[in-house]
């Protein structure tokens, strides 16, 4: 796990430095999902080294809550899809690293634009059907915000996936219980999310500590075992928004606000450089 | 004067269904999706022959557009089918982000477009869809005029990589274009030659334009009639060549005059050859219930109004 732990520190550093540099972006959710991205990309997914849009004969990942692009970009760069130095162009003019991920600028690793919320699960299902039609037994992974489930299109997709036995898909919900305007419960209470997925006839795994590498890995391995059984799989993953930077942790205020230079220094002090900054 | 023979009325949506079936037989990557309107879209034969490549999504168009976008990853060519209203306005952001901005090879096939949907009324009669779709960067926008052309267009768009909006309709209308035709995206079709006025027409209005040109010819006015099936990219050359000899133009479409074909043409002539222009289209209103032919008359989408506009535009020539 040493290498993965090194990645945790380094990707957290990348995230806070990227958003600080342009004084914009979404550090909170990015930090909360760091462990998930690392385990998924470096331990779980069957990935090809070269990037091909069609992604045949490999597992695919779709990020539906595109605003946590910093963690996505950092992970892709650290996994070798593009040079780590390119992280320095995040949200700047003429960059492939747009505020929200896009295929438009040809950034390797991205297969769909996301940012306008609620669309990623449908796309993931389409890619999963494509895999079935191609007799490709690899798996589709996707990540969604919890607040994002307020978008109705998700429930169309959730209904469709079980009715059509889309069992080569693992959708993870980042359950940090926060959204821009405040606590999920206060903005629009989603009730019992695992129960809702169960009642839509999905396999459900509750991951109580989504910021623990080992627990994330166990949950993803369990989820993988559940694929191919006629039901889609959901992981409801409890995370802490802003995890790893003490003054950000658990507060919705850092959903879409970048740290200033002093705050950045504190964040970096708490996360020592491991794999070399970009 | 070229005679155009109506080989029997047929609906453009059946042309789509026939084209889709042929694609199913010739291209194994073609997949069809429908949101609970399989019969209306004439997709039943495809569904019966290729059940594994037919996806019934239920009444959930947003999900349908997202699934279609995802299907392209893995080389599938998805054709979505529902009414024009539910193919565009209802799912604009899904098309914008997951299909157009992501440059996905999705064919959005839209039936029951325009006022000729008839009795269902304005909730279902979209007259803004061409505008919505043509504003999306990279979107190809096609509006076919009869059964044969719709079938040919359906087959052709599978060969074109990129998002396409294919618009057709509900009623049975004259089928007059050749059964075997070379459908070229972005290329207008000259139907009648004349020097007095240019008529540029799309969709169901093309046949009305032929009727109008014949009547005008009887009165000594020779119209140059162009069938523009591709709204975007617009065939600029065929239009500019025509107005350089006629010096005036009338656009005809079953669509709001704001945002439609006429608007695209007006931008073209302002930038190139200034000349008088008149518009046949719905004048910034919603539709209503009624028989298609009665609605076409009430909303002045007929040969009578085309003749009137032609005479008016000719009178405006200096």
Boltz contact constraints between the chains, C-beta under 6 A:
constraints:
  - contact:
      token1: [A, 54]
      token2: [B, 74]
      max_distance: 6.0
  - contact:
      token1: [A, 54]
      token2: [B, 75]
      max_distance: 6.0
  - contact:
      token1: [A, 55]
      token2: [B, 73]
      max_distance: 6.0
  - contact:
      token1: [A, 103]
      token2: [B, 102]
      max_distance: 6.0
  - contact:
      token1: [A, 104]
      token2: [B, 101]
      max_distance: 6.0
  - contact:
      token1: [A, 111]
      token2: [B, 73]
      max_distance: 6.0
  - contact:
      token1: [A, 112]
      token2: [B, 102]
      max_distance: 6.0
  - contact:
      token1: [A, 113]
      token2: [B, 97]
      max_distance: 6.0
  - contact:
      token1: [A, 113]
      token2: [B, 101]
      max_distance: 6.0
  - contact:
      token1: [A, 113]
      token2: [B, 102]
      max_distance: 6.0
  - contact:
      token1: [A, 116]
      token2: [B, 93]
      max_distance: 6.0
  - contact:
      token1: [A, 116]
      token2: [B, 97]
      max_distance: 6.0
  - contact:
      token1: [A, 119]
      token2: [B, 66]
      max_distance: 6.0
  - contact:
      token1: [A, 119]
      token2: [B, 94]
      max_distance: 6.0
  - contact:
      token1: [A, 119]
      token2: [B, 98]
      max_distance: 6.0
  - contact:
      token1: [A, 122]
      token2: [B, 63]
      max_distance: 6.0
  - contact:
      token1: [A, 122]
      token2: [B, 66]
      max_distance: 6.0
  - contact:
      token1: [A, 122]
      token2: [B, 67]
      max_distance: 6.0
  - contact:
      token1: [A, 123]
      token2: [B, 66]
      max_distance: 6.0
  - contact:
      token1: [A, 123]
      token2: [B, 69]
      max_distance: 6.0
  - contact:
      token1: [A, 123]
      token2: [B, 70]
      max_distance: 6.0
  - contact:
      token1: [A, 123]
      token2: [B, 98]
      max_distance: 6.0
  - contact:
      token1: [A, 125]
      token2: [B, 67]
      max_distance: 6.0
  - contact:
      token1: [A, 126]
      token2: [B, 67]
      max_distance: 6.0
  - contact:
      token1: [A, 126]
      token2: [B, 70]
      max_distance: 6.0
  - contact:
      token1: [A, 126]
      token2: [B, 71]
      max_distance: 6.0
  - contact:
      token1: [A, 127]
      token2: [B, 70]
      max_distance: 6.0
  - contact:
      token1: [A, 127]
      token2: [B, 73]
      max_distance: 6.0
  - contact:
      token1: [A, 130]
      token2: [B, 71]
      max_distance: 6.0
  - contact:
      token1: [A, 130]
      token2: [B, 74]
      max_distance: 6.0
  - contact:
      token1: [A, 130]
      token2: [B, 76]
      max_distance: 6.0
  - contact:
      token1: [A, 134]
      token2: [B, 74]
      max_distance: 6.0
  - contact:
      token1: [A, 153]
      token2: [B, 62]
      max_distance: 6.0
  - contact:
      token1: [A, 153]
      token2: [B, 63]
      max_distance: 6.0
  - contact:
      token1: [A, 156]
      token2: [B, 60]
      max_distance: 6.0
  - contact:
      token1: [A, 156]
      token2: [B, 63]
      max_distance: 6.0
  - contact:
      token1: [A, 157]
      token2: [B, 63]
      max_distance: 6.0
  - contact:
      token1: [A, 160]
      token2: [B, 63]
      max_distance: 6.0
